[in-house]
Amino acid sequence: GAGVSQTPSNKVTEKGKYVELRCDPISGHTALYWYRQSLGQGPEFLIYFQGTGAADDSGLPNDRFFAVRPEGSVSTLKIQRTERGDSAVYLCASSPQTGNTQYFGPGTRLTVL
Amino acid sequence: RKEVEQDPGPFNVPEGATVAFNCTYSNSASQSFFWYRQDCRKEPKLLMSVYSSGNEDGRFTAQLNRASQYISLLIRDSKLSDSATYLCVVMNNAGNMLTFGGGTRLMVKP
């Protein structure tokens, strides 16, 4: 079946701009996760949704980062006033329920110039 | 100290070799452990879960030592296609967060 999809695959933006990154989880998966992976490092947790609500946003680095999942399926990660340090691969994962295996999407490579 | 630590490598081995990776974790209360594989510019994919009794999947064997907070992955009869980064992963007890090590890079040469 279809896996997790993410769009765009690549995004280049200028410092100070606003960006939105989209994640389509595997159909029927109630849990959705966002991670960020910088070059040469492992992914780092950002936020977790169970259904429509952000159940744990402890990994968001600051208030420029925000994510939504209004209908309990597609999620959007929003970054305001982007900085060069935000450049990374943003990975989305989903699982049937919390605690199950997490399946990752291909990621969005964000470059802030 | 990082929550999950791995030797970054790279480990350069010939085809057919046996190679072992180690990982340590800091939270003694952790209950769930995994190895993920990540190819260059691709997403992480689950390789195998790690159980207290140790588990094997073909050429791959994972071991957990709770007393030492240590996880290992053994790959026997290495193939060229095993070349990748291997990520040691710990799940929090709530089941909603994976903490990744920095990864160990393996390069299998002909």
Backbone of each chain as ProteinMPNN parsed JSONL, in Angstrom:
{"seq_chain_A": "GAGVSQTPSNKVTEKGKYVELRCDPISGHTALYWYRQSLGQGPEFLIYFQGTGAADDSGLPNDRFFAVRPEGSVSTLKIQRTERGDSAVYLCASSPQTGNTQYFGPGTRLTVL", "coords_chain_A": {"N_chain_A": [[0.82, -1.197, 0.0], [0.201, 2.38, -0.062], [2.772, 4.452, 1.216], [3.977, 6.751, 3.745], [3.721, 10.037, 2.637], [5.401, 13.045, 1.643], [5.42, 16.505, 1.002], [6.788, 19.652, -0.101], [9.442, 17.797, -1.826], [11.834, 19.031, -1.816], [12.77, 22.231, -0.573], [13.651, 25.488, -1.055], [14.369, 28.463, 0.495], [14.37, 31.912, 1.52], [16.059, 33.553, 4.189], [14.025, 34.553, 6.865], [11.598, 34.156, 5.612], [8.347, 32.496, 5.383], [7.438, 29.077, 5.708], [5.686, 26.09, 4.701], [5.323, 22.704, 5.372], [4.214, 19.594, 4.231], [2.557, 16.596, 5.274], [1.375, 13.415, 4.463], [-0.038, 10.859, 6.065], [0.109, 7.23, 6.418], [-2.837, 5.638, 5.413], [-5.367, 5.404, 7.809], [-3.694, 5.397, 9.98], [-3.42, 6.581, 13.232], [-1.613, 7.945, 14.767], [0.825, 10.461, 14.43], [3.996, 11.827, 13.629], [6.577, 14.285, 13.791], [9.922, 14.793, 12.842], [13.274, 16.123, 12.862], [16.176, 16.18, 10.924], [19.484, 16.882, 10.975], [22.49, 17.355, 9.053], [24.582, 14.563, 9.174], [23.666, 13.715, 11.61], [21.407, 11.917, 13.82], [17.786, 11.621, 13.458], [15.749, 14.051, 15.177], [13.217, 14.375, 17.581], [10.271, 16.319, 17.113], [7.392, 16.872, 17.32], [4.269, 15.3, 18.231], [1.245, 13.848, 17.197], [-1.858, 12.622, 18.27], [-4.53, 11.574, 16.727], [-6.34, 14.492, 16.128], [-5.15, 16.248, 17.858], [-2.249, 17.902, 19.214], [-0.327, 15.997, 21.019], [2.122, 15.964, 22.242], [4.428, 18.38, 22.155], [6.972, 18.898, 22.809], [9.428, 18.863, 21.565], [9.623, 20.917, 19.752], [11.639, 23.558, 18.662], [11.354, 26.337, 19.168], [9.033, 29.152, 19.337], [8.628, 29.771, 16.703], [8.007, 27.603, 15.294], [5.322, 25.529, 14.356], [2.676, 23.173, 14.275], [-0.058, 21.497, 12.654], [-2.974, 19.389, 12.539], [-5.674, 19.166, 11.386], [-7.861, 17.473, 10.631], [-7.223, 15.048, 11.525], [-5.707, 13.542, 9.803], [-3.897, 14.446, 7.323], [-0.993, 16.426, 7.974], [0.488, 19.605, 8.702], [3.528, 21.22, 8.945], [4.639, 24.234, 10.135], [6.786, 26.935, 9.657], [7.853, 29.937, 10.817], [9.447, 33.03, 9.933], [11.995, 32.053, 8.943], [15.26, 30.751, 9.681], [18.805, 30.4, 8.989], [19.786, 28.267, 10.422], [17.635, 26.564, 10.507], [17.768, 24.909, 8.392], [17.565, 21.669, 7.229], [16.612, 18.164, 7.042], [13.261, 17.468, 7.145], [11.381, 15.106, 8.638], [8.538, 13.057, 8.49], [6.523, 10.758, 10.27], [4.328, 7.936, 10.682], [2.104, 5.899, 12.649], [0.065, 2.998, 13.373], [-1.144, 3.138, 15.917], [-0.276, 4.845, 18.956], [2.886, 3.864, 20.101], [3.247, 1.777, 18.381], [5.164, 0.468, 15.572], [6.928, 3.0, 13.862], [6.569, 4.47, 10.725], [8.421, 6.005, 8.278], [8.271, 8.915, 6.183], [9.661, 10.162, 3.024], [10.808, 12.598, 3.553], [11.294, 16.202, 3.721], [13.58, 18.291, 2.288], [14.839, 21.102, 3.583], [16.206, 24.173, 2.774], [17.597, 27.069, 3.915], [18.464, 30.123, 2.783]], "CA_chain_A": [[0.0, 0.0, 0.0], [0.913, 3.654, -0.1], [3.462, 4.804, 2.443], [3.889, 8.152, 4.14], [4.241, 10.933, 1.604], [5.699, 14.392, 2.109], [5.638, 17.489, -0.052], [7.588, 19.273, -1.272], [10.615, 16.991, -1.482], [12.877, 20.022, -1.56], [12.28, 23.593, -0.464], [14.695, 26.493, -0.836], [13.731, 29.718, 0.862], [15.277, 32.941, 2.028], [15.974, 33.881, 5.62], [12.922, 35.443, 7.215], [10.36, 33.756, 4.96], [7.469, 31.509, 6.016], [7.303, 27.862, 4.908], [4.787, 25.035, 5.15], [5.713, 21.374, 4.927], [3.024, 18.763, 4.336], [2.729, 15.163, 5.475], [0.212, 12.541, 4.325], [0.333, 9.594, 6.719], [-0.504, 6.005, 5.909], [-4.267, 5.657, 5.687], [-5.801, 4.685, 9.004], [-2.778, 5.602, 11.105], [-3.922, 7.658, 14.078], [-0.489, 8.675, 15.365], [1.691, 11.116, 13.441], [5.173, 12.389, 14.289], [7.528, 15.067, 12.997], [11.304, 14.788, 13.299], [14.175, 16.94, 12.064], [17.484, 15.549, 10.838], [20.563, 17.715, 10.452], [23.523, 16.588, 8.369], [25.498, 13.806, 10.014], [23.062, 13.397, 12.905], [20.168, 11.163, 13.775], [16.582, 12.456, 13.56], [15.366, 14.542, 16.507], [11.77, 14.523, 17.734], [9.704, 17.663, 17.186], [6.009, 16.929, 17.803], [3.494, 14.079, 18.039], [-0.205, 13.993, 17.19], [-2.757, 11.474, 18.365], [-5.74, 12.156, 16.156], [-6.216, 15.895, 15.709], [-4.476, 17.07, 18.856], [-0.81, 17.768, 19.445], [-0.236, 15.413, 22.355], [3.45, 16.251, 22.796], [5.166, 19.288, 21.264], [8.146, 19.259, 23.599], [10.621, 18.93, 20.734], [9.663, 22.118, 18.911], [12.763, 24.337, 19.194], [10.919, 27.667, 19.63], [7.655, 29.448, 18.915], [8.513, 29.966, 15.25], [7.576, 26.317, 14.745], [3.962, 25.178, 14.732], [2.15, 22.122, 13.412], [-1.482, 21.239, 12.801], [-3.507, 18.172, 11.913], [-7.066, 19.539, 11.665], [-8.859, 16.428, 10.426], [-6.696, 13.781, 12.015], [-4.985, 12.805, 8.773], [-2.783, 15.267, 6.83], [-0.434, 17.38, 8.926], [1.332, 20.649, 8.137], [4.502, 21.847, 9.839], [4.774, 25.618, 9.7], [7.945, 27.609, 10.233], [7.822, 31.376, 10.566], [10.718, 33.785, 10.028], [13.018, 31.013, 8.867], [16.67, 31.101, 9.917], [19.708, 29.461, 8.308], [19.884, 27.095, 11.276], [16.475, 25.68, 10.306], [18.079, 24.025, 7.264], [17.616, 20.273, 7.679], [15.569, 17.323, 6.458], [12.126, 17.327, 8.052], [10.813, 13.778, 8.42], [7.252, 12.757, 9.088], [6.288, 9.325, 10.444], [3.023, 7.61, 11.234], [1.958, 4.544, 13.168], [-1.357, 2.691, 13.551], [-1.481, 3.739, 17.202], [0.906, 5.179, 19.747], [3.64, 2.72, 20.581], [3.512, 0.846, 17.282], [6.267, 0.82, 14.679], [6.775, 4.249, 13.129], [6.975, 4.393, 9.324], [8.85, 7.342, 7.898], [8.188, 9.405, 4.819], [10.962, 10.454, 2.418], [11.343, 13.841, 4.084], [11.425, 17.448, 2.957], [14.893, 18.909, 2.528], [14.665, 22.55, 3.644], [17.422, 24.975, 2.737], [17.337, 28.492, 4.147], [19.632, 30.867, 2.298]], "C_chain_A": [[0.859, 1.253, 0.0], [1.541, 3.923, 1.257], [3.193, 6.238, 2.824], [4.449, 9.008, 2.995], [4.426, 12.331, 2.177], [5.936, 15.299, 0.899], [5.955, 18.849, 0.561], [8.751, 18.378, -0.864], [11.803, 17.895, -1.159], [12.251, 21.404, -1.49], [13.46, 24.504, -0.169], [13.995, 27.805, -0.571], [14.777, 30.689, 1.374], [15.031, 33.166, 3.515], [14.839, 34.868, 5.852], [11.589, 35.063, 6.586], [9.613, 32.706, 5.781], [7.391, 30.279, 5.115], [6.306, 26.905, 5.551], [5.243, 23.726, 4.539], [4.546, 20.43, 5.211], [3.374, 17.286, 4.497], [1.391, 14.46, 5.312], [0.553, 11.192, 4.944], [-0.283, 8.396, 6.004], [-1.973, 5.998, 6.333], [-4.599, 4.813, 6.917], [-4.877, 4.835, 10.198], [-3.239, 6.8, 11.921], [-2.792, 8.512, 14.662], [0.422, 9.22, 14.268], [2.783, 11.865, 14.176], [5.976, 13.219, 13.287], [8.896, 14.989, 13.676], [12.106, 15.712, 12.395], [15.542, 16.28, 12.098], [18.478, 16.5, 10.194], [21.661, 16.813, 9.905], [24.435, 15.876, 9.366], [24.946, 13.43, 11.385], [21.845, 12.508, 12.726], [18.979, 12.101, 13.848], [16.307, 12.854, 15.006], [13.872, 14.823, 16.523], [11.357, 15.989, 17.812], [8.336, 17.646, 17.88], [5.295, 15.642, 17.433], [1.997, 14.412, 18.131], [-0.853, 12.633, 17.425], [-4.119, 12.0, 17.903], [-5.468, 13.591, 15.724], [-5.363, 16.728, 16.653], [-2.988, 16.815, 18.954], [-0.619, 17.285, 20.872], [1.104, 15.697, 23.018], [4.199, 17.122, 21.798], [6.475, 19.721, 21.913], [9.419, 19.401, 22.773], [10.692, 20.146, 19.83], [10.702, 23.074, 19.481], [12.368, 25.721, 19.729], [9.548, 27.965, 19.018], [7.541, 29.822, 17.445], [7.965, 28.704, 14.571], [6.177, 25.987, 15.27], [3.488, 24.081, 13.797], [0.678, 21.903, 13.705], [-1.849, 19.93, 12.113], [-5.037, 18.24, 12.069], [-8.101, 18.433, 11.521], [-8.335, 15.058, 10.83], [-6.003, 12.949, 10.971], [-3.756, 13.601, 8.341], [-2.319, 16.227, 7.924], [0.441, 18.377, 8.179], [2.24, 21.189, 9.23], [4.78, 23.236, 9.291], [5.955, 26.256, 10.412], [7.899, 29.076, 9.829], [9.229, 31.945, 10.652], [11.908, 32.829, 10.009], [14.428, 31.588, 9.065], [17.546, 30.048, 9.245], [19.85, 28.174, 9.108], [18.703, 26.136, 11.179], [16.714, 24.705, 9.156], [18.316, 22.609, 7.776], [16.645, 19.478, 6.818], [14.484, 17.138, 7.513], [11.391, 16.035, 7.691], [9.479, 13.658, 9.144], [7.136, 11.234, 9.209], [4.867, 9.119, 10.93], [3.028, 6.185, 11.757], [0.479, 4.277, 13.408], [-1.917, 3.276, 14.845], [-0.173, 4.098, 17.89], [1.573, 3.9, 20.22], [3.925, 1.671, 19.53], [4.717, 1.318, 16.471], [5.954, 2.103, 13.922], [7.361, 4.076, 11.721], [7.238, 5.807, 8.836], [8.564, 7.648, 6.43], [9.571, 9.779, 4.312], [11.586, 11.768, 2.884], [11.238, 15.015, 3.134], [12.766, 18.058, 3.316], [14.707, 20.417, 2.448], [16.023, 23.229, 3.672], [17.041, 26.428, 2.894], [18.602, 29.263, 3.787], [19.846, 32.169, 3.067]], "O_chain_A": [[2.087, 1.185, 0.055], [0.945, 3.664, 2.302], [2.284, 6.872, 2.287], [5.521, 8.724, 2.462], [3.7, 12.747, 3.08], [6.564, 14.906, -0.085], [5.445, 19.171, 1.634], [9.017, 18.219, 0.327], [12.657, 17.561, -0.338], [11.327, 21.719, -2.24], [14.172, 24.329, 0.819], [13.12, 28.213, -1.335], [15.923, 30.318, 1.627], [13.92, 32.985, 4.014], [14.703, 35.869, 5.149], [10.551, 35.592, 6.984], [10.147, 32.117, 6.72], [7.288, 30.411, 3.896], [6.107, 26.906, 6.765], [5.516, 23.645, 3.341], [3.963, 20.461, 6.295], [4.352, 16.796, 3.933], [0.398, 14.842, 5.931], [1.366, 10.454, 4.388], [-1.098, 8.551, 5.095], [-2.3, 6.314, 7.477], [-4.167, 3.667, 7.042], [-5.232, 4.445, 11.31], [-3.428, 7.893, 11.387], [-3.006, 9.674, 15.009], [0.743, 8.523, 13.305], [2.537, 12.47, 15.22], [6.043, 12.898, 12.1], [9.017, 15.102, 14.896], [11.67, 16.044, 11.292], [16.017, 15.868, 13.156], [18.341, 16.875, 9.03], [21.742, 15.637, 10.261], [24.986, 16.493, 10.278], [25.669, 12.892, 12.224], [21.32, 12.364, 11.623], [19.127, 13.254, 14.253], [16.59, 12.101, 15.937], [13.331, 15.429, 15.599], [12.001, 16.795, 18.484], [8.139, 18.315, 18.894], [5.651, 14.973, 16.462], [1.555, 15.149, 19.013], [-0.443, 11.626, 16.848], [-4.771, 12.773, 18.606], [-4.485, 13.867, 15.038], [-4.901, 17.806, 16.28], [-2.517, 15.687, 18.802], [-0.733, 18.061, 21.821], [1.201, 15.669, 24.245], [4.564, 16.659, 20.717], [7.014, 20.783, 21.601], [10.39, 20.0, 23.236], [11.723, 20.385, 19.202], [10.658, 23.377, 20.673], [13.001, 26.218, 20.661], [8.983, 27.152, 18.287], [6.451, 30.161, 16.985], [7.519, 28.743, 13.424], [5.887, 26.142, 16.457], [3.87, 24.069, 12.627], [0.214, 22.089, 14.83], [-1.139, 19.439, 11.235], [-5.619, 17.447, 12.81], [-9.116, 18.448, 12.216], [-8.937, 14.033, 10.511], [-5.728, 11.771, 11.202], [-2.685, 13.449, 8.929], [-3.12, 16.765, 8.688], [1.055, 18.048, 7.164], [1.779, 21.569, 10.306], [5.117, 23.393, 8.117], [6.102, 26.129, 11.628], [7.906, 29.408, 8.643], [10.089, 31.411, 11.352], [12.718, 32.802, 10.935], [14.735, 32.718, 8.683], [17.091, 28.94, 8.964], [20.017, 27.101, 8.529], [18.757, 25.025, 11.706], [15.936, 23.77, 8.97], [19.159, 22.382, 8.643], [15.943, 20.037, 5.975], [14.758, 16.705, 8.632], [10.854, 15.892, 6.592], [9.33, 14.112, 10.279], [7.608, 10.507, 8.335], [4.268, 10.019, 11.519], [3.856, 5.367, 11.357], [-0.29, 5.214, 13.624], [-3.014, 3.833, 14.868], [0.904, 3.697, 17.449], [0.909, 2.971, 20.681], [4.743, 0.776, 19.744], [5.219, 2.426, 16.664], [4.851, 2.274, 13.404], [8.485, 3.604, 11.55], [6.392, 6.692, 8.964], [8.607, 6.771, 5.567], [10.547, 9.726, 5.061], [12.765, 12.018, 2.635], [11.111, 14.855, 1.92], [13.058, 18.311, 4.485], [14.448, 20.955, 1.372], [16.881, 22.9, 4.491], [16.259, 26.964, 2.108], [19.657, 29.085, 4.394], [20.787, 32.909, 2.78]]}, "seq_chain_B": "RKEVEQDPGPFNVPEGATVAFNCTYSNSASQSFFWYRQDCRKEPKLLMSVYSSGNEDGRFTAQLNRASQYISLLIRDSKLSDSATYLCVVMNNAGNMLTFGGGTRLMVKP", "coords_chain_B": {"N_chain_B": [[25.881, 14.482, 28.239], [24.832, 12.472, 25.518], [21.548, 11.061, 24.921], [21.391, 8.673, 23.499], [24.055, 6.939, 22.307], [26.408, 6.345, 19.734], [29.137, 4.891, 17.923], [30.332, 6.75, 15.293], [31.682, 5.702, 13.097], [33.372, 5.688, 9.861], [32.745, 2.162, 9.348], [34.665, 0.127, 7.523], [34.447, -2.689, 5.674], [35.24, -5.893, 4.198], [33.35, -7.726, 1.722], [31.441, -10.421, 3.003], [32.463, -10.367, 5.527], [32.102, -10.312, 9.14], [30.49, -7.966, 11.16], [30.155, -5.762, 13.935], [28.062, -3.528, 15.696], [27.778, -1.14, 18.309], [25.866, 0.392, 20.928], [24.948, 2.762, 23.372], [22.619, 3.7, 25.933], [21.037, 6.227, 27.928], [18.822, 6.37, 29.647], [17.707, 4.445, 32.098], [15.19, 3.44, 32.483], [14.066, 2.9, 30.077], [12.211, 0.931, 27.702], [11.783, -0.04, 25.139], [13.441, -0.857, 22.152], [15.272, -0.377, 19.11], [16.727, -1.089, 15.9], [17.316, 0.931, 13.165], [17.713, 1.316, 9.662], [19.369, 3.502, 7.442], [19.625, 4.654, 4.246], [21.703, 6.612, 2.039], [20.502, 9.86, 1.776], [17.897, 9.025, 2.077], [14.88, 7.932, 3.812], [14.762, 6.814, 7.279], [14.467, 3.309, 7.895], [12.814, 0.651, 9.53], [14.831, -1.859, 10.785], [15.09, -3.925, 12.694], [13.464, -4.899, 15.754], [14.627, -4.869, 19.163], [15.002, -7.285, 21.527], [14.9, -8.354, 24.976], [15.79, -10.963, 25.274], [17.393, -11.275, 23.164], [17.531, -11.371, 19.609], [17.163, -12.697, 16.313], [17.415, -12.188, 12.814], [17.693, -13.595, 9.981], [20.754, -12.781, 8.653], [21.234, -10.968, 10.609], [21.679, -10.064, 13.994], [20.422, -8.99, 17.045], [21.15, -7.672, 20.254], [20.425, -7.038, 23.691], [21.545, -5.516, 26.607], [20.491, -4.887, 29.571], [21.511, -4.259, 32.086], [23.931, -3.02, 31.589], [23.041, -1.087, 29.923], [23.113, -1.199, 27.09], [23.193, -1.849, 23.651], [23.406, -4.002, 20.871], [24.295, -4.764, 17.452], [24.758, -7.294, 15.201], [26.136, -8.182, 12.153], [26.316, -10.722, 9.922], [28.262, -12.29, 7.301], [28.573, -10.076, 5.422], [27.048, -8.06, 2.89], [27.351, -6.18, -0.177], [25.126, -4.616, -0.412], [24.49, -4.058, 2.192], [25.657, -1.746, 2.909], [25.248, 1.259, 4.499], [23.774, 3.621, 6.833], [23.44, 2.833, 10.202], [21.061, 3.148, 12.627], [20.677, 3.453, 16.043], [17.985, 3.151, 18.214], [15.791, 4.363, 20.71], [12.7, 3.986, 22.281], [10.461, 6.101, 24.056], [8.723, 5.557, 27.217], [6.085, 6.252, 27.016], [5.56, 5.707, 24.446], [5.502, 7.476, 22.341], [7.636, 8.789, 21.243], [10.649, 8.624, 19.527], [14.064, 8.28, 20.224], [17.002, 8.888, 18.654], [20.254, 7.552, 18.019], [23.342, 8.944, 16.737], [24.011, 7.466, 14.572], [25.749, 4.83, 12.833], [28.05, 4.447, 10.328], [28.3, 2.128, 7.747], [30.401, 0.625, 5.387], [30.585, -1.651, 2.902], [32.927, -3.353, 1.091], [33.916, -4.631, -2.157]], "CA_chain_B": [[25.923, 13.157, 27.6], [23.682, 12.231, 24.662], [20.692, 9.983, 25.413], [21.74, 7.457, 22.767], [25.37, 7.18, 21.726], [26.952, 5.351, 18.82], [30.365, 5.209, 17.212], [29.888, 7.157, 13.952], [32.393, 5.002, 12.048], [32.788, 4.542, 9.17], [33.285, 0.821, 9.398], [34.939, -0.349, 6.17], [34.669, -4.128, 5.78], [35.105, -6.601, 2.918], [32.203, -8.632, 1.588], [31.582, -11.689, 3.71], [32.937, -10.158, 6.894], [31.155, -10.101, 10.236], [30.726, -6.652, 11.765], [29.267, -5.514, 15.079], [27.89, -2.144, 16.128], [27.314, -1.017, 19.673], [25.116, 1.603, 21.235], [24.587, 2.87, 24.785], [21.525, 4.63, 26.185], [21.209, 6.791, 29.271], [17.635, 6.24, 30.491], [17.605, 3.044, 32.531], [13.783, 3.024, 32.498], [13.626, 2.633, 28.701], [11.7, -0.426, 27.548], [11.689, -0.482, 23.74], [14.682, -0.545, 21.448], [15.198, -0.756, 17.707], [17.737, -0.677, 14.928], [16.819, 1.397, 11.877], [18.711, 1.477, 8.611], [19.114, 4.679, 6.599], [20.473, 4.818, 3.066], [22.056, 8.01, 1.776], [19.436, 10.739, 1.294], [16.612, 8.335, 2.178], [14.314, 7.939, 5.155], [15.075, 5.637, 8.101], [13.542, 2.18, 7.807], [13.007, -0.291, 10.622], [15.571, -3.085, 10.487], [14.581, -4.92, 13.633], [13.302, -4.561, 17.161], [15.62, -5.519, 20.012], [14.327, -7.868, 22.681], [15.787, -8.689, 26.09], [16.357, -12.305, 25.098], [18.174, -11.301, 21.926], [16.745, -11.862, 18.49], [17.908, -12.889, 15.069], [16.627, -12.125, 11.583], [18.635, -13.901, 8.915], [22.154, -12.491, 8.968], [21.269, -9.895, 11.607], [21.367, -10.443, 15.376], [20.399, -7.862, 17.972], [21.24, -8.045, 21.666], [20.178, -5.973, 24.654], [22.066, -5.734, 27.953], [19.844, -3.833, 30.378], [22.355, -3.875, 33.216], [24.949, -2.095, 31.076], [22.355, -0.114, 29.058], [23.936, -1.414, 25.911], [22.504, -2.56, 22.584], [24.353, -4.346, 19.806], [23.809, -5.334, 16.194], [25.781, -8.099, 14.536], [25.808, -8.53, 10.763], [27.195, -11.793, 9.418], [28.335, -12.456, 5.847], [28.197, -8.753, 4.896], [26.805, -7.877, 1.459], [27.529, -4.806, -0.642], [23.864, -3.908, -0.172], [24.365, -3.684, 3.604], [26.258, -0.42, 3.081], [24.197, 2.196, 4.93], [23.952, 4.085, 8.213], [22.593, 2.068, 11.119], [20.636, 4.036, 13.706], [20.202, 2.844, 17.285], [16.794, 3.943, 18.559], [15.106, 4.037, 21.954], [11.362, 4.581, 22.375], [10.108, 6.455, 25.432], [7.737, 4.634, 27.764], [4.753, 6.64, 26.542], [5.411, 5.168, 23.1], [5.218, 8.522, 21.371], [8.835, 9.501, 20.849], [11.863, 7.861, 19.296], [15.32, 9.007, 20.365], [17.96, 8.251, 17.761], [21.679, 7.828, 18.076], [23.831, 9.662, 15.576], [24.187, 6.54, 13.458], [27.047, 4.248, 12.512], [28.107, 4.234, 8.882], [28.942, 0.892, 7.297], [30.701, 0.517, 3.961], [31.034, -2.997, 2.553], [33.683, -3.247, -0.153], [34.075, -5.918, -2.874]], "C_chain_B": [[24.662, 12.975, 26.757], [22.879, 11.057, 25.207], [21.011, 8.648, 24.762], [23.052, 7.73, 22.032], [25.844, 5.999, 20.882], [28.288, 5.83, 18.28], [29.968, 5.565, 15.771], [30.545, 6.385, 12.812], [33.146, 5.977, 11.155], [33.515, 3.227, 9.45], [33.438, 0.372, 7.943], [35.291, -1.831, 6.251], [34.569, -4.76, 4.396], [33.836, -7.438, 2.911], [32.477, -9.925, 2.334], [32.034, -11.544, 5.151], [31.775, -10.109, 7.879], [31.502, -8.781, 10.907], [29.708, -6.439, 12.887], [29.26, -4.033, 15.415], [27.348, -2.135, 17.546], [26.658, 0.326, 19.889], [24.866, 1.605, 22.74], [23.48, 3.894, 24.933], [21.557, 5.046, 27.648], [20.023, 6.564, 30.202], [17.397, 4.777, 30.864], [16.166, 2.536, 32.535], [13.263, 2.681, 31.103], [13.247, 1.167, 28.533], [11.766, -0.948, 26.112], [12.862, 0.044, 22.94], [14.605, -1.087, 20.02], [16.516, -0.437, 17.012], [16.994, -0.277, 13.652], [18.009, 1.486, 10.927], [18.338, 2.707, 7.787], [20.128, 4.724, 5.463], [20.651, 6.306, 2.788], [20.873, 8.77, 1.159], [18.067, 10.041, 1.24], [16.113, 8.389, 3.612], [14.782, 6.722, 5.947], [14.013, 4.558, 7.922], [13.863, 1.189, 8.915], [13.726, -1.532, 10.132], [15.069, -4.205, 11.399], [14.39, -4.309, 15.008], [14.361, -5.323, 17.948], [14.925, -6.002, 21.272], [15.344, -8.297, 23.728], [16.494, -10.025, 25.902], [17.277, -12.393, 23.893], [17.324, -11.853, 20.805], [17.553, -11.815, 17.209], [16.947, -12.809, 13.89], [17.59, -12.349, 10.429], [20.062, -13.66, 9.365], [22.327, -11.482, 10.102], [20.872, -10.426, 12.982], [21.46, -9.204, 16.257], [20.419, -8.376, 19.397], [21.005, -6.813, 22.528], [20.777, -6.39, 25.997], [21.543, -4.608, 28.831], [20.747, -3.348, 31.497], [23.399, -2.839, 32.784], [24.351, -1.011, 30.187], [23.047, -0.056, 27.706], [23.153, -2.269, 24.923], [23.53, -2.865, 21.493], [23.622, -4.878, 18.584], [24.975, -6.044, 15.535], [25.294, -8.422, 13.133], [26.818, -9.566, 10.294], [27.168, -11.787, 7.897], [27.904, -11.17, 5.131], [28.065, -8.764, 3.379], [27.061, -6.424, 1.089], [26.292, -3.977, -0.309], [23.636, -3.564, 1.303], [24.966, -2.313, 3.874], [25.148, 0.6, 3.336], [24.621, 2.757, 6.286], [22.955, 3.345, 9.086], [22.338, 2.92, 12.362], [20.118, 3.219, 14.881], [19.096, 3.738, 17.835], [16.165, 3.432, 19.846], [13.751, 4.726, 21.95], [11.065, 4.929, 23.827], [8.956, 5.584, 25.912], [6.311, 4.994, 27.379], [4.503, 6.135, 25.129], [5.217, 6.205, 22.028], [6.452, 9.25, 20.867], [9.984, 8.521, 20.674], [13.052, 8.778, 19.503], [16.381, 8.222, 19.603], [19.388, 8.547, 18.201], [22.098, 8.53, 16.799], [24.069, 8.782, 14.36], [25.623, 6.062, 13.315], [27.055, 3.92, 11.03], [28.9, 2.982, 8.567], [29.173, 0.957, 5.801], [31.288, -0.866, 3.721], [31.682, -2.918, 1.177], [33.834, -4.615, -0.813], [35.406, -6.573, -2.513]], "O_chain_B": [[23.558, 13.278, 27.21], [23.424, 10.171, 25.865], [20.911, 7.603, 25.405], [23.135, 8.655, 21.225], [25.703, 4.835, 21.257], [28.538, 7.032, 18.192], [29.33, 4.756, 15.098], [30.044, 6.396, 11.687], [33.541, 7.035, 11.646], [34.71, 3.192, 9.743], [32.45, 0.254, 7.219], [36.315, -2.195, 6.83], [33.892, -4.227, 3.517], [33.315, -7.81, 3.963], [33.586, -10.456, 2.306], [31.99, -12.509, 5.914], [30.623, -9.894, 7.501], [32.669, -8.508, 11.19], [28.56, -6.874, 12.798], [30.297, -3.371, 15.42], [26.566, -3.002, 17.935], [26.868, 1.272, 19.13], [24.6, 0.554, 23.322], [23.401, 4.848, 24.159], [22.045, 4.307, 28.503], [20.192, 6.564, 31.421], [16.941, 3.98, 30.044], [15.942, 1.327, 32.584], [12.131, 2.219, 30.966], [13.859, 0.278, 29.126], [11.802, -2.159, 25.892], [13.231, 1.215, 23.029], [13.967, -2.106, 19.756], [17.307, 0.379, 17.484], [16.167, -1.026, 13.131], [19.148, 1.7, 11.341], [17.169, 2.934, 7.473], [21.334, 4.818, 5.693], [19.866, 7.142, 3.236], [20.321, 8.355, 0.14], [17.196, 10.421, 0.458], [16.824, 8.831, 4.514], [15.157, 5.709, 5.358], [12.822, 4.85, 7.811], [15.028, 0.919, 9.205], [13.289, -2.181, 9.182], [14.679, -5.278, 10.94], [15.055, -3.342, 15.38], [14.923, -6.303, 17.46], [14.327, -5.21, 22.001], [16.503, -8.568, 23.411], [17.641, -10.2, 26.313], [17.869, -13.438, 23.623], [16.479, -12.719, 21.036], [18.479, -11.02, 17.045], [15.818, -13.296, 13.954], [18.227, -11.41, 9.953], [20.528, -14.256, 10.336], [23.452, -11.183, 10.503], [19.876, -11.135, 13.129], [22.445, -8.467, 16.218], [19.789, -9.384, 19.716], [21.343, -5.693, 22.144], [20.535, -7.502, 26.465], [22.091, -3.506, 28.831], [20.752, -2.161, 31.824], [23.706, -1.904, 33.524], [25.065, -0.112, 29.743], [23.498, 0.997, 27.253], [22.535, -3.269, 25.29], [24.422, -2.057, 21.234], [22.497, -5.37, 18.667], [26.043, -5.464, 15.336], [24.167, -8.882, 12.951], [28.023, -9.314, 10.274], [26.199, -11.347, 7.279], [26.973, -11.187, 4.326], [28.857, -9.39, 2.675], [26.995, -5.54, 1.943], [26.39, -2.798, 0.03], [22.685, -2.852, 1.627], [24.796, -1.773, 4.968], [24.243, 0.784, 2.521], [25.68, 2.417, 6.814], [21.774, 3.243, 8.753], [23.265, 3.349, 13.048], [19.222, 2.391, 14.723], [19.263, 4.955, 17.91], [16.023, 2.226, 20.048], [13.658, 5.916, 21.649], [11.374, 4.151, 24.73], [8.284, 4.942, 25.104], [5.424, 4.141, 27.41], [3.364, 6.133, 24.663], [4.81, 5.873, 20.915], [6.33, 10.233, 20.136], [10.259, 7.698, 21.548], [13.063, 9.913, 19.025], [16.621, 7.046, 19.876], [19.695, 9.636, 18.688], [21.294, 8.691, 15.881], [24.299, 9.278, 13.257], [26.575, 6.777, 13.629], [26.181, 3.209, 10.534], [30.016, 2.793, 9.049], [28.271, 1.297, 5.035], [32.341, -1.213, 4.257], [31.06, -2.47, 0.214], [33.875, -5.637, -0.129], [35.717, -7.654, -3.012]]}, "name": "protein", "num_of_chains": 2, "seq": "GAGVSQTPSNKVTEKGKYVELRCDPISGHTALYWYRQSLGQGPEFLIYFQGTGAADDSGLPNDRFFAVRPEGSVSTLKIQRTERGDSAVYLCASSPQTGNTQYFGPGTRLTVLRKEVEQDPGPFNVPEGATVAFNCTYSNSASQSFFWYRQDCRKEPKLLMSVYSSGNEDGRFTAQLNRASQYISLLIRDSKLSDSATYLCVVMNNAGNMLTFGGGTRLMVKP"}
